[in-house]
């Protein structure tokens, strides 16, 4: 089929690289050596709350299906962080999205990397993109779930 970007096999279609979290999760086999990590709140701060809830529901179904197929799969979800001060949103809106995320996934055996307080209490300036120090703390927290023995290896 020809489109404005050539044939389907060209892969020059700018939409060819768009991936939905739910679709990617549905395509995974999972297993004890599989870790799924995602966060998505920031990209929904300009959407109605209903759109965010719908997207989370679709992702929830995909994650639940993955965990039924392969219960040894580790699923990690990063929560919202503070620092969103803009004409289009605020920490208040981010907090609401964060609460919806936590509520949506509380019935599944997933790990929630809750960084809200980590970013709100840090001395760095408010920014939707945390500073390297905060990111390192987030990564360390994440790794403590992925490979709990790693701290004994790094000194």
Buried (B, 14 or more C-beta within 10 A) or exposed (E): EEEEEEEEEEEEBEEEEEEEBBEEBBEBEBEEEBBBBBBBBBEBBEEEEEEBBEBBEBBBEBBBBBBEEBEEBBBBBBBBBBBBEEEEBBBEBBBBBBEBBBEBBEEBEBBBBBBBEBBEEBEEEEBBEBBEEBBEBBEEBBEBEEEEEEEEEEE
